[in-house]
Structures are given as C-alpha cells and as structure tokens.
Amino acid sequence: MENDTGHPDWLTEMDKEIINVLGTNLTLTPSIIAENIDRSREGVGNRLNSLQAGGLVRKVDRGKYEITEEGLKYMTEWADVDDEYKPWHGKTREEIKKEIEERNSDTENE
C-alpha cells in the first residue's frame, strides 16, 4: 500500500538512507551500507530484507545488494533528496528520470 506521497507506507527513514547509498549504483554489503549511514549492521540487514521483499533492492550475491529500477524510481521522486548531493553518479534527479523513461520506452519497443 502507498501513502499520499505515492511511496510504500512501510518505507522508513532508514530505508531511504539505504536506498540513497545504493543509488550510487554500487553493489554493497550490509556492513558497508551501515558504516556509510551510521546505523547498526543488524538494523540495515533487517531493512534490506524488507526492501528486497518490496522490490526496491535485490540481492545479487551472498550478502551483496544493489538498487532496482523501482528503487531508483522512488529515489528520484523524493522531494527531500538534495540535488546538490547528487547520489546518482553525479547526475541530477531529472537526468536519472529521463534515463529510466528511455529504458522503459526501449523495452516497450522490443
């Protein structure tokens, strides 16, 4: 279920922090994510399970996670992500949205 912002109502502040770190397009372990957001490894691990179940991150290897297209989509819609921060390989929110739209139209045309 989504709240009035269009985001899942189960999404927590820690989830957003995790997704922002994974939004750099890196594949990371829970320990590395926890270190970068100053949270416990156990807490991050629990939230990664929820994010994976919600389709926002995926486990790519034993103990390694990456953001999904759906996770990127949510991330680009958050009003409280500062474009100066540019967590997406230095790209702006608009550049990422455009890339997602282009990828979606490419797959629809196949």
Backbone as CSV, one residue per row, in Angstrom:
resi,resn,N_x,N_y,N_z,CA_x,CA_y,CA_z,C_x,C_y,C_z
1,MET,0.842,-1.174,0.000,0.000,0.000,0.000,0.893,1.244,0.000
2,GLU,0.428,2.285,-0.697,1.202,3.519,-0.779,0.520,4.605,0.024
3,ASN,1.337,5.546,0.542,0.771,6.674,1.259,0.460,7.792,0.265
4,ASP,0.083,8.983,0.771,-0.324,10.058,-0.135,0.820,10.633,-0.967
5,THR,2.061,10.260,-0.680,3.194,10.703,-1.495,3.472,9.725,-2.626
6,GLY,2.743,8.605,-2.658,2.961,7.603,-3.685,4.030,6.589,-3.328
7,HIS,4.546,6.651,-2.111,5.570,5.715,-1.662,4.948,4.663,-0.760
8,PRO,5.546,3.486,-0.705,5.002,2.458,0.189,4.918,2.984,1.620
9,ASP,3.820,2.684,2.301,3.664,3.210,3.659,4.584,2.523,4.662
10,TRP,5.243,1.453,4.271,6.181,0.775,5.159,7.601,1.324,5.051
11,LEU,7.848,2.240,4.129,9.178,2.794,3.915,9.584,3.672,5.087
12,THR,10.730,3.369,5.695,11.207,4.124,6.849,12.301,5.099,6.436
13,GLU,12.694,5.944,7.361,13.792,6.879,7.102,15.081,6.108,6.822
14,MET,15.305,5.019,7.556,16.499,4.202,7.307,16.448,3.601,5.908
15,ASP,15.263,3.189,5.470,15.118,2.651,4.105,15.579,3.677,3.080
16,LYS,15.168,4.917,3.280,15.554,5.964,2.349,17.071,6.167,2.360
17,GLU,17.675,6.098,3.534,19.131,6.234,3.635,19.834,5.088,2.904
18,ILE,19.322,3.881,3.084,19.902,2.702,2.419,19.780,2.850,0.902
19,ILE,18.597,3.221,0.440,18.376,3.373,-0.996,19.257,4.479,-1.561
20,ASN,19.436,5.563,-0.815,20.314,6.638,-1.284,21.740,6.146,-1.460
21,VAL,22.228,5.319,-0.534,23.590,4.778,-0.656,23.668,3.830,-1.857
22,LEU,22.679,2.962,-2.000,22.679,2.032,-3.131,22.412,2.753,-4.453
23,GLY,21.848,3.938,-4.383,21.585,4.726,-5.581,22.843,5.190,-6.289
24,THR,23.977,4.945,-5.694,25.246,5.267,-6.347,25.608,4.196,-7.365
25,ASN,24.714,3.215,-7.535,24.904,2.093,-8.461,26.053,1.177,-8.069
26,LEU,26.335,1.120,-6.785,27.331,0.183,-6.280,26.616,-1.036,-5.724
27,THR,27.294,-2.151,-5.713,26.815,-3.351,-5.046,27.527,-3.390,-3.706
28,LEU,26.745,-3.355,-2.620,27.323,-3.196,-1.286,26.805,-4.237,-0.306
29,THR,27.595,-4.474,0.730,27.192,-5.370,1.815,26.459,-4.560,2.883
30,PRO,25.678,-5.231,3.727,25.014,-4.521,4.820,26.001,-3.774,5.720
31,SER,27.171,-4.346,5.961,28.167,-3.688,6.822,28.644,-2.372,6.226
32,ILE,28.910,-2.365,4.935,29.378,-1.142,4.269,28.267,-0.091,4.253
33,ILE,27.051,-0.532,3.984,25.919,0.404,3.995,25.773,1.004,5.383
34,ALA,25.806,0.149,6.410,25.651,0.606,7.794,26.718,1.630,8.162
35,GLU,27.932,1.379,7.731,29.028,2.304,8.023,28.786,3.662,7.365
36,ASN,28.243,3.659,6.162,28.019,4.902,5.430,26.837,5.716,5.939
37,ILE,25.877,5.073,6.584,24.712,5.821,7.077,24.694,5.895,8.602
38,ASP,25.756,5.404,9.240,25.897,5.454,10.691,24.720,4.769,11.399
39,ARG,24.441,3.562,10.954,23.396,2.721,11.552,24.008,1.375,11.886
40,SER,23.263,0.564,12.653,23.774,-0.756,13.013,23.691,-1.706,11.823
41,ARG,24.602,-2.632,11.756,24.627,-3.624,10.693,23.370,-4.482,10.750
42,GLU,22.937,-4.816,11.960,21.740,-5.644,12.130,20.492,-4.911,11.635
43,GLY,20.391,-3.623,11.978,19.244,-2.829,11.538,19.190,-2.714,10.023
44,VAL,20.353,-2.479,9.422,20.427,-2.377,7.959,20.039,-3.715,7.329
45,GLY,20.551,-4.813,7.888,20.221,-6.138,7.360,18.725,-6.406,7.390
46,ASN,18.073,-6.031,8.488,16.616,-6.219,8.600,15.874,-5.390,7.555
47,ARG,16.293,-4.150,7.377,15.610,-3.283,6.416,15.880,-3.727,4.984
48,LEU,17.076,-4.249,4.717,17.363,-4.762,3.373,16.417,-5.900,3.012
49,ASN,16.095,-6.744,3.998,15.137,-7.827,3.746,13.778,-7.257,3.343
50,SER,13.338,-6.208,4.042,12.057,-5.574,3.712,12.114,-4.900,2.347
51,LEU,13.216,-4.208,2.081,13.370,-3.535,0.787,13.423,-4.539,-0.357
52,GLN,14.050,-5.681,-0.105,14.103,-6.728,-1.128,12.699,-7.282,-1.372
53,ALA,11.953,-7.542,-0.304,10.584,-8.046,-0.448,9.703,-7.038,-1.182
54,GLY,9.996,-5.744,-1.002,9.231,-4.695,-1.672,9.700,-4.386,-3.083
55,GLY,10.763,-5.069,-3.523,11.245,-4.898,-4.892,12.106,-3.667,-5.123
56,LEU,12.575,-3.006,-4.048,13.366,-1.793,-4.212,14.867,-2.067,-4.256
57,VAL,15.282,-3.200,-3.701,16.673,-3.643,-3.807,16.658,-5.122,-4.160
58,ARG,17.790,-5.610,-4.647,17.892,-7.044,-4.925,19.219,-7.551,-4.392
59,LYS,19.188,-8.802,-3.981,20.397,-9.474,-3.536,21.053,-10.059,-4.782
60,VAL,22.293,-9.670,-5.029,22.964,-10.123,-6.243,23.969,-11.232,-5.977
61,ASP,24.338,-11.376,-4.730,25.299,-12.394,-4.342,25.133,-12.569,-2.845
62,ARG,25.810,-13.520,-2.296,25.706,-13.742,-0.850,26.128,-12.480,-0.094
63,GLY,25.153,-11.843,0.540,25.424,-10.667,1.350,25.721,-9.398,0.577
64,LYS,25.359,-9.346,-0.704,25.598,-8.150,-1.507,24.290,-7.705,-2.148
65,TYR,24.047,-6.397,-2.095,22.783,-5.840,-2.569,23.021,-4.686,-3.530
66,GLU,22.028,-4.484,-4.413,22.034,-3.331,-5.303,20.613,-2.808,-5.430
67,ILE,20.504,-1.579,-5.871,19.195,-0.957,-6.049,18.550,-1.492,-7.334
68,THR,17.232,-1.573,-7.334,16.495,-1.982,-8.534,16.015,-0.732,-9.268
69,GLU,15.494,-0.935,-10.451,14.906,0.163,-11.228,13.779,0.816,-10.428
70,GLU,12.985,-0.003,-9.754,11.883,0.514,-8.934,12.425,1.357,-7.784
71,GLY,13.517,0.907,-7.174,14.149,1.673,-6.101,14.657,3.018,-6.598
72,LEU,15.260,3.026,-7.770,15.725,4.287,-8.360,14.555,5.222,-8.629
73,LYS,13.451,4.646,-9.093,12.269,5.453,-9.389,11.776,6.163,-8.126
74,TYR,11.663,5.417,-7.036,11.238,6.033,-5.777,12.223,7.100,-5.338
75,MET,13.499,6.797,-5.458,14.534,7.712,-5.013,14.464,9.042,-5.745
76,THR,14.210,9.015,-7.042,14.176,10.259,-7.813,12.936,11.088,-7.510
77,GLU,11.943,10.489,-6.869,10.707,11.206,-6.560,10.722,11.857,-5.189
78,TRP,11.715,11.529,-4.355,11.738,12.098,-3.003,12.106,13.558,-3.054
79,ALA,11.217,14.376,-2.525,11.443,15.814,-2.533,12.588,16.211,-1.599
80,ASP,12.862,15.396,-0.585,13.875,15.782,0.395,15.282,15.314,0.043
81,VAL,15.475,14.778,-1.169,16.823,14.447,-1.616,17.375,15.693,-2.290
82,ASP,18.454,16.192,-1.752,19.064,17.417,-2.242,19.795,17.161,-3.556
83,ASP,19.432,17.866,-4.606,20.100,17.684,-5.895,21.579,18.042,-5.836
84,GLU,21.963,18.867,-4.870,23.384,19.178,-4.713,24.157,17.937,-4.286
85,TYR,23.491,17.042,-3.549,24.110,15.805,-3.079,24.431,14.880,-4.248
86,LYS,23.547,14.833,-5.224,23.712,14.026,-6.436,24.270,12.631,-6.154
87,PRO,23.498,11.804,-5.480,23.997,10.470,-5.149,24.061,9.528,-6.342
88,TRP,23.532,9.937,-7.476,23.405,9.042,-8.623,24.535,9.262,-9.617
89,HIS,25.743,8.930,-9.227,26.922,9.132,-10.085,27.014,10.561,-10.596
90,GLY,26.690,11.522,-9.743,26.814,12.923,-10.118,25.717,13.443,-11.023
91,LYS,24.699,12.618,-11.275,23.602,13.038,-12.145,22.508,13.699,-11.310
92,THR,21.758,14.558,-11.947,20.636,15.180,-11.260,19.447,14.229,-11.276
93,ARG,18.489,14.532,-10.454,17.249,13.759,-10.389,16.588,13.706,-11.765
94,GLU,16.574,14.821,-12.477,15.940,14.880,-13.800,16.668,13.998,-14.811
95,GLU,17.989,13.963,-14.753,18.759,13.110,-15.670,18.441,11.633,-15.433
96,ILE,18.331,11.255,-14.169,18.003,9.863,-13.837,16.584,9.534,-14.306
97,LYS,15.628,10.426,-14.059,14.254,10.185,-14.511,14.207,9.982,-16.024
98,LYS,14.958,10.803,-16.750,14.986,10.696,-18.205,15.562,9.345,-18.628
99,GLU,16.635,8.900,-17.977,17.228,7.600,-18.293,16.241,6.465,-18.056
100,ILE,15.503,6.534,-16.955,14.510,5.497,-16.640,13.425,5.484,-17.714
101,GLU,12.950,6.668,-18.087,11.917,6.753,-19.125,12.426,6.180,-20.449
102,GLU,13.673,6.492,-20.794,14.245,5.978,-22.043,14.380,4.460,-22.007
103,ARG,14.826,3.927,-20.876,14.948,2.465,-20.752,13.587,1.806,-20.859
104,ASN,12.581,2.405,-20.222,11.229,1.848,-20.269,10.679,1.873,-21.691
105,SER,10.915,2.967,-22.421,10.405,3.026,-23.799,11.170,2.073,-24.702
106,ASP,12.465,1.850,-24.435,13.247,0.883,-25.215,12.710,-0.534,-25.046
107,THR,12.358,-0.907,-23.819,11.852,-2.261,-23.573,10.443,-2.435,-24.118
108,GLU,9.656,-1.358,-24.153,8.310,-1.437,-24.715,8.356,-1.607,-26.235
109,ASN,9.400,-1.078,-26.868,9.513,-1.141,-28.322,10.119,-2.448,-28.821
110,GLU,10.562,-3.303,-27.923,11.181,-4.566,-28.338,10.145,-5.617,-28.650
